[in-house]
Amino acid sequence: MDTTTIRIVAALVALFVFLPLVLVPYWRIFTKAGFSGWLVLLMIVPFVNLIVLYYVAFSNWKVTPNRPG
């Protein structure tokens, strides 16, 4: 296999295997916290992902935790 084929296969594996493994949990966290799940698209962009993560972590969430009893 030549280098171009290896790069194409690696890109496809990253796109269809690794990205969903990382982005799906973030989608669930954002929606459970009351934010738009589409924020997950910003998690792909380097350095912007850190800003989004800090924004979500330190902002007031729109949901309240369930309290037993």
PyMOL commands that set and color helices and strands:
alter all, ss='L'
color gray80, all
select helices_A, chain A and resi 3-32+37-44+48-58
alter helices_A, ss='H'
color red, helices_A
deselect
rebuild
show_as cartoon
